[in-house]
Amino acid sequence: MSLKAFHIVFVIFSTLLALGVGGWCIWVNLVEDAPVYLAGAIASFACALALVVYGVWFYRKMKQLRILT
């Protein structure tokens, strides 16, 4: 596996982790009724969105440079 392919896989797993943490924060907020977890959920979902945007940008850049394997 090339470094570029590993990078794409790492971004995908990081996005899934951020979505999972966001979902967990929402669940804890519903159970505990602590607003700090809602802030954590918003931050996690924002990070997941940023990772998706970055992943698409990276993929397009590698495709444009014809480096993608």
Backbone as ProteinMPNN parsed JSONL, in Angstrom:
{"seq_chain_A": "MSLKAFHIVFVIFSTLLALGVGGWCIWVNLVEDAPVYLAGAIASFACALALVVYGVWFYRKMKQLRILT", "coords_chain_A": {"N_chain_A": [[0.856, -1.17, 0.0], [0.626, 2.122, -0.938], [1.919, 5.291, 0.255], [0.188, 7.377, -0.3], [-2.263, 6.074, -0.693], [-2.564, 4.986, 1.861], [-2.861, 7.372, 3.249], [-5.357, 8.284, 2.334], [-7.011, 6.216, 3.298], [-6.546, 6.563, 6.037], [-7.685, 9.105, 6.438], [-10.346, 8.499, 5.908], [-10.936, 6.663, 8.007], [-10.486, 8.378, 10.174], [-12.517, 10.225, 9.793], [-14.768, 8.585, 10.187], [-14.328, 7.95, 12.867], [-14.603, 10.497, 14.052], [-17.305, 10.975, 13.482], [-18.425, 8.895, 14.974], [-17.674, 9.623, 17.601], [-19.06, 12.015, 17.771], [-21.722, 11.076, 17.624], [-21.746, 9.541, 19.965], [-21.403, 11.583, 21.851], [-23.804, 12.976, 21.536], [-25.581, 10.997, 22.427], [-24.758, 10.721, 25.128], [-25.364, 13.294, 25.975], [-28.153, 13.237, 25.828], [-28.717, 11.341, 27.796], [-27.397, 12.224, 30.181], [-27.935, 14.926, 30.216], [-26.156, 17.088, 29.92], [-24.83, 20.013, 28.799], [-22.244, 20.334, 27.82], [-21.506, 18.104, 26.419], [-23.036, 18.339, 24.148], [-21.759, 20.455, 22.91], [-19.357, 19.159, 22.396], [-20.271, 17.274, 20.551], [-21.024, 18.911, 18.413], [-18.53, 19.994, 17.746], [-17.186, 17.638, 17.01], [-18.685, 16.792, 14.775], [-18.189, 18.948, 13.117], [-15.45, 18.644, 12.726], [-15.515, 16.191, 11.364], [-16.806, 16.966, 9.015], [-14.898, 18.758, 8.019], [-12.804, 16.952, 7.583], [-13.908, 15.376, 5.55], [-14.109, 17.263, 3.474], [-11.383, 17.856, 3.193], [-10.426, 15.311, 2.459], [-11.68, 14.896, -0.033], [-10.539, 17.019, -1.436], [-7.812, 16.274, -1.346], [-7.882, 13.832, -2.749], [-8.733, 14.687, -5.306], [-6.585, 16.371, -5.942], [-4.428, 14.57, -6.053], [-5.335, 13.003, -8.149], [-5.37, 14.888, -10.194], [-2.654, 15.469, -10.405], [-1.864, 13.075, -11.295], [-0.818, 11.135, -9.658], [-2.034, 9.317, -8.109], [-2.391, 5.999, -7.12]], "CA_chain_A": [[0.0, 0.0, 0.0], [1.442, 3.329, -1.036], [1.693, 6.301, 1.28], [-1.003, 8.141, -0.686], [-3.428, 5.238, -0.397], [-2.674, 4.948, 3.311], [-3.367, 8.676, 3.668], [-6.797, 8.312, 2.064], [-7.641, 5.302, 4.261], [-6.461, 7.2, 7.349], [-8.676, 10.182, 6.477], [-11.664, 7.86, 6.003], [-11.107, 6.165, 9.375], [-10.576, 9.536, 11.07], [-13.866, 10.762, 9.62], [-15.687, 7.674, 10.874], [-14.117, 8.119, 14.306], [-15.206, 11.771, 14.45], [-18.758, 10.776, 13.471], [-18.753, 8.051, 16.122], [-17.553, 10.421, 18.828], [-20.189, 12.949, 17.76], [-22.919, 10.323, 18.004], [-21.628, 9.212, 21.389], [-21.639, 12.821, 22.625], [-25.248, 13.238, 21.521], [-26.209, 10.015, 23.298], [-24.467, 11.079, 26.526], [-26.111, 14.509, 26.264], [-29.547, 12.859, 26.075], [-28.804, 10.585, 29.049], [-26.914, 13.017, 31.314], [-28.431, 16.294, 30.069], [-25.032, 17.993, 30.158], [-24.635, 20.725, 27.532], [-20.871, 20.273, 27.338], [-21.451, 17.025, 25.43], [-23.6, 18.877, 22.908], [-20.655, 21.207, 22.296], [-18.439, 18.15, 21.872], [-20.88, 16.695, 19.352], [-20.925, 19.909, 17.339], [-17.123, 20.049, 17.355], [-16.852, 16.39, 16.318], [-19.3, 16.806, 13.445], [-17.464, 19.941, 12.318], [-14.193, 17.998, 12.326], [-15.836, 15.19, 10.35], [-17.061, 17.695, 7.776], [-13.61, 19.258, 7.541], [-12.058, 15.805, 7.07], [-14.493, 14.995, 4.255], [-13.681, 18.275, 2.508], [-9.959, 17.645, 2.961], [-10.245, 14.056, 1.736], [-12.056, 15.122, -1.432], [-9.51, 17.892, -2.017], [-6.593, 15.495, -1.516], [-8.098, 12.865, -3.824], [-8.727, 15.416, -6.576], [-5.226, 16.856, -6.184], [-3.617, 13.436, -6.482], [-5.808, 12.61, -9.473], [-4.932, 15.936, -11.112], [-1.218, 15.305, -10.601], [-1.693, 11.707, -11.807], [0.046, 10.438, -8.71], [-2.852, 8.336, -7.405], [-2.123, 4.63, -7.569]], "C_chain_A": [[0.901, 1.232, 0.0], [1.081, 4.311, 0.076], [0.439, 7.115, 0.982], [-2.28, 7.36, -0.388], [-3.644, 5.137, 1.109], [-3.259, 6.256, 3.842], [-4.878, 8.757, 3.465], [-7.54, 7.409, 3.046], [-7.639, 5.921, 5.656], [-7.492, 8.324, 7.484], [-10.087, 9.599, 6.605], [-11.914, 7.358, 7.423], [-11.208, 7.302, 10.39], [-11.961, 10.173, 10.995], [-14.887, 9.89, 10.343], [-15.552, 7.787, 12.387], [-14.756, 9.415, 14.804], [-16.737, 11.669, 14.466], [-19.211, 9.919, 14.648], [-18.684, 8.8, 17.438], [-18.696, 11.432, 18.913], [-21.492, 12.271, 18.155], [-22.908, 9.939, 19.469], [-21.911, 10.43, 22.261], [-23.127, 13.173, 22.65], [-25.971, 12.278, 22.465], [-25.986, 10.36, 24.77], [-25.219, 12.345, 26.908], [-27.576, 14.181, 26.55], [-29.704, 12.14, 27.41], [-28.474, 11.472, 30.246], [-27.476, 14.428, 31.343], [-27.346, 17.317, 30.462], [-24.698, 18.69, 28.843], [-23.211, 20.686, 26.994], [-20.728, 19.159, 26.299], [-22.066, 17.456, 24.102], [-22.545, 19.696, 22.168], [-19.621, 20.253, 21.705], [-18.965, 17.509, 20.61], [-20.769, 17.651, 18.171], [-19.482, 19.999, 16.84], [-16.715, 18.792, 16.578], [-17.436, 16.359, 14.915], [-18.633, 17.84, 12.54], [-16.128, 19.371, 11.851], [-14.434, 16.95, 11.246], [-16.091, 15.863, 9.005], [-15.764, 18.224, 7.178], [-12.759, 18.119, 6.964], [-12.597, 15.331, 5.728], [-14.049, 15.973, 3.179], [-12.202, 18.087, 2.176], [-9.705, 16.374, 2.149], [-10.584, 14.187, 0.259], [-11.01, 15.99, -2.112], [-8.234, 17.098, -2.299], [-6.729, 14.508, -2.677], [-8.055, 13.546, -5.189], [-7.331, 15.91, -6.928], [-4.33, 15.723, -6.674], [-4.038, 12.954, -7.876], [-5.345, 13.611, -10.533], [-3.437, 15.799, -11.419], [-0.868, 13.924, -11.147], [-0.724, 10.899, -10.942], [-0.712, 9.288, -8.037], [-2.628, 6.954, -7.989], [-3.351, 3.788, -7.443]], "O_chain_A": [[1.808, 1.364, 0.822], [0.059, 4.164, 0.746], [-0.288, 7.499, 1.898], [-3.257, 7.919, 0.109], [-4.78, 5.195, 1.58], [-4.06, 6.247, 4.776], [-5.595, 9.248, 4.337], [-8.586, 7.794, 3.57], [-8.629, 5.814, 6.38], [-8.104, 8.474, 8.541], [-10.922, 10.143, 7.327], [-12.983, 7.598, 7.984], [-11.947, 7.19, 11.367], [-12.51, 10.605, 12.008], [-15.769, 10.403, 11.032], [-16.548, 7.726, 13.107], [-15.384, 9.429, 15.863], [-17.387, 12.213, 15.358], [-20.252, 10.181, 15.249], [-19.548, 8.629, 18.298], [-19.236, 11.677, 19.992], [-22.275, 12.823, 18.928], [-23.937, 10.002, 20.142], [-22.58, 10.322, 23.289], [-23.645, 13.618, 23.675], [-26.862, 12.685, 23.21], [-26.92, 10.299, 25.57], [-25.672, 12.469, 28.046], [-28.178, 14.793, 27.432], [-30.718, 12.311, 28.087], [-29.211, 11.467, 31.232], [-27.49, 15.063, 32.398], [-27.587, 18.259, 31.217], [-24.322, 18.031, 27.874], [-22.995, 20.979, 25.818], [-19.905, 19.27, 25.39], [-21.653, 16.98, 23.044], [-22.451, 19.634, 20.943], [-19.072, 20.514, 20.634], [-18.197, 17.227, 19.691], [-20.453, 17.235, 17.056], [-19.248, 20.072, 15.634], [-15.979, 18.881, 15.596], [-16.764, 15.947, 13.969], [-18.525, 17.631, 11.332], [-15.721, 19.592, 10.71], [-13.641, 16.832, 10.312], [-15.637, 15.374, 7.971], [-15.558, 18.147, 5.967], [-12.069, 18.309, 5.963], [-11.824, 14.927, 4.859], [-13.654, 15.559, 2.088], [-11.814, 18.15, 1.01], [-8.862, 16.366, 1.252], [-9.874, 13.663, -0.599], [-10.634, 15.72, -3.253], [-7.642, 17.234, -3.37], [-5.814, 14.362, -3.488], [-7.419, 13.048, -6.118], [-6.937, 15.871, -8.093], [-3.556, 15.907, -7.613], [-3.198, 12.55, -8.68], [-4.972, 13.221, -11.639], [-3.012, 15.99, -12.558], [0.297, 13.64, -11.428], [0.069, 10.098, -11.437], [-0.097, 8.391, -7.461], [-2.671, 6.766, -9.205], [-3.322, 2.602, -7.773]]}, "name": "protein", "num_of_chains": 1, "seq": "MSLKAFHIVFVIFSTLLALGVGGWCIWVNLVEDAPVYLAGAIASFACALALVVYGVWFYRKMKQLRILT"}
